[in-house]
Amino acid sequence: MFRHGSRFLARATTMTWRRPFATDLQAEYVADSSFAEAWKKVVPNVDPPKTPSAFMSPRPATPSSIPSKLTVNFVLPYTSELSGKEVDMVIIPATTGQMGVLPGHVATIAELKPGILSVHEGNDVNKYFVSGGFAFVHANSFADIIAIEAVPLDRIDPNLVQKGLTDFTQKLNTASTDVEKAEAQIGIDVHSALNAALTG
Amino acid sequence: MAMAALRREGRRFATPLISPNPATVFRSSIIPSEEPVLSGVRCISTQVVRNRMKSVKNIQKITKAMKMVAASKLRAIQTRAENSRGLWQPFTALLGDTPSIDVKKNVIVTISADKGLCGGINSTSVKISRAMHKLNSGPDKENKYVVLGEKAKAQLVRDSKKDIELVMTELQKNPLNYTQRSLVAGVKWVMVSVMADDILKNVEFDALRIVYNKFQSVVSFLPTVSTVLSPEVVEREAESGGKLGDLDLYEIEGAETKGEVLQNLTEFQFSCMMYNAVLENATSEQGARMSAMDSSSRNAGDMLDRLTLTYNRTRQASITTELIEIISGASALEG
């Protein structure tokens, strides 16, 4: 009857919870306590709503020495391509030209244009074609890249790119309104960037 | 004269049938043991209970089906919402989280569902929106609502019709998407970027406050407020070294002026925030509907059990009465 007793006792004493109880209070990151206070004054019977910063892990402060790796978040609307990945360097297609970002880069906000984003990690280089977006480089060697659309470069069909380029050139020639012209121009820009990315 | 007499007679006959309170009639038909059974209408009560059992069973079928539908929709949309969670984080890291900012023109973007039967998520977002309105109101301040979804519109129209600037409905009809990325021809996507563009064009604002329910689990949703500032306010705050003082340390590359980049940046921020908010709210809606339908089908089951018990008991009682009548009749004949 008590065959397993010793085992249970041993387990009970050495047992540690792998995860916290559901009722345990989570360490919460309070961003704006003045908001909660103002809320309590105006609407005392409703709990203040959460704010986005409660759902994200706080970023570390700027270290005194430059770290050896760059932490990259590369996000798209439908997925997080890289999240918190430590790499050596990224090259970002900013509107002002290709921008190489190493650890310790000066804090920058850059707009992206269609082009190649390459992520260098040791000897590996991952290349993506991005359609545009924003890149933030923070002083603490964090880089956030937000793009609307990104595809690994090896998944692009060169024949379709050529075809699209000729199609849009034709469209630009026949365009009559300003809107059509602008649309065709965007098409040409994207396709020629793709073409340059594939050939170059 | 004759008519009045007839009416009086009629009333005298009807009194045992029509009780003064119609509710008690209904109740008595379900639980006949509490009230004396009317003579001559012995089987009517079982009939009523049987009908009621049938309708409860049908309701249970419907709620079960709705639960199944919500569960399958939830699974599809939950992964999309979770994948979109990375999208807004860089913006919050850069531009900060400023719910307490004090500006003149506030626009509250209330996100709700188009359909009901999904617990309290719609009224929660309306309640939080009203509170935000109250919190930010004051002399020479303007508060406007932009309402997404039929349910919040119905609730907000009642008391703050004049403050509603823009209403958008039928978000859930087509799958939500950031931009047109339709791989299957004929599938229409609701483009959140276009929707966000509509709002930005039509509404003047200093701060947009997006109110939505963030999905945590099938049974818990967190009302959340995301704040998006207009480019002018961002610039002012950055220069004055207020909450966004760090922004001045950033080098800005791109267009000619800083204002232009900030304009693009805040518009992009708003569309990204909206995208996540709409998806989170849709996920919360499906989750809430699933749990609401689950509990209501369980409720219907309980009710059905109770009704079945009553029905069987009544039937058994009537059978027993009939047997007694037959036996006593037979014994009377014999004796």
Boltz contact constraints between the chains, C-beta under 6 A:
constraints:
  - contact:
      token1: [A, 31]
      token2: [B, 97]
      max_distance: 6.0
  - contact:
      token1: [A, 32]
      token2: [B, 99]
      max_distance: 6.0
  - contact:
      token1: [A, 32]
      token2: [B, 100]
      max_distance: 6.0
  - contact:
      token1: [A, 34]
      token2: [B, 100]
      max_distance: 6.0
  - contact:
      token1: [A, 35]
      token2: [B, 99]
      max_distance: 6.0
  - contact:
      token1: [A, 35]
      token2: [B, 100]
      max_distance: 6.0
  - contact:
      token1: [A, 42]
      token2: [B, 134]
      max_distance: 6.0
  - contact:
      token1: [A, 42]
      token2: [B, 135]
      max_distance: 6.0
  - contact:
      token1: [A, 43]
      token2: [B, 131]
      max_distance: 6.0
  - contact:
      token1: [A, 46]
      token2: [B, 131]
      max_distance: 6.0
  - contact:
      token1: [A, 49]
      token2: [B, 128]
      max_distance: 6.0
  - contact:
      token1: [A, 49]
      token2: [B, 223]
      max_distance: 6.0
  - contact:
      token1: [A, 49]
      token2: [B, 224]
      max_distance: 6.0
  - contact:
      token1: [A, 49]
      token2: [B, 225]
      max_distance: 6.0
  - contact:
      token1: [A, 50]
      token2: [B, 222]
      max_distance: 6.0
  - contact:
      token1: [A, 50]
      token2: [B, 224]
      max_distance: 6.0
  - contact:
      token1: [A, 51]
      token2: [B, 97]
      max_distance: 6.0
  - contact:
      token1: [A, 51]
      token2: [B, 99]
      max_distance: 6.0
  - contact:
      token1: [A, 51]
      token2: [B, 225]
      max_distance: 6.0
  - contact:
      token1: [A, 52]
      token2: [B, 92]
      max_distance: 6.0
  - contact:
      token1: [A, 52]
      token2: [B, 97]
      max_distance: 6.0
  - contact:
      token1: [A, 52]
      token2: [B, 226]
      max_distance: 6.0
  - contact:
      token1: [A, 53]
      token2: [B, 92]
      max_distance: 6.0
  - contact:
      token1: [A, 53]
      token2: [B, 97]
      max_distance: 6.0
  - contact:
      token1: [A, 56]
      token2: [B, 89]
      max_distance: 6.0
  - contact:
      token1: [A, 59]
      token2: [B, 93]
      max_distance: 6.0
  - contact:
      token1: [A, 75]
      token2: [B, 86]
      max_distance: 6.0
  - contact:
      token1: [A, 75]
      token2: [B, 87]
      max_distance: 6.0
  - contact:
      token1: [A, 77]
      token2: [B, 84]
      max_distance: 6.0
  - contact:
      token1: [A, 77]
      token2: [B, 87]
      max_distance: 6.0
  - contact:
      token1: [A, 77]
      token2: [B, 178]
      max_distance: 6.0
  - contact:
      token1: [A, 77]
      token2: [B, 275]
      max_distance: 6.0
  - contact:
      token1: [A, 78]
      token2: [B, 83]
      max_distance: 6.0
  - contact:
      token1: [A, 79]
      token2: [B, 83]
      max_distance: 6.0
  - contact:
      token1: [A, 80]
      token2: [B, 86]
      max_distance: 6.0
  - contact:
      token1: [A, 83]
      token2: [B, 86]
      max_distance: 6.0
  - contact:
      token1: [A, 94]
      token2: [B, 253]
      max_distance: 6.0
  - contact:
      token1: [A, 95]
      token2: [B, 254]
      max_distance: 6.0
  - contact:
      token1: [A, 96]
      token2: [B, 253]
      max_distance: 6.0
  - contact:
      token1: [A, 106]
      token2: [B, 251]
      max_distance: 6.0
  - contact:
      token1: [A, 107]
      token2: [B, 249]
      max_distance: 6.0
  - contact:
      token1: [A, 107]
      token2: [B, 250]
      max_distance: 6.0
  - contact:
      token1: [A, 108]
      token2: [B, 251]
      max_distance: 6.0
  - contact:
      token1: [A, 109]
      token2: [B, 250]
      max_distance: 6.0
  - contact:
      token1: [A, 109]
      token2: [B, 252]
      max_distance: 6.0
  - contact:
      token1: [A, 110]
      token2: [B, 253]
      max_distance: 6.0
  - contact:
      token1: [A, 111]
      token2: [B, 254]
      max_distance: 6.0
  - contact:
      token1: [A, 136]
      token2: [B, 90]
      max_distance: 6.0
  - contact:
      token1: [A, 136]
      token2: [B, 94]
      max_distance: 6.0
  - contact:
      token1: [A, 144]
      token2: [B, 90]
      max_distance: 6.0
  - contact:
      token1: [A, 146]
      token2: [B, 90]
      max_distance: 6.0
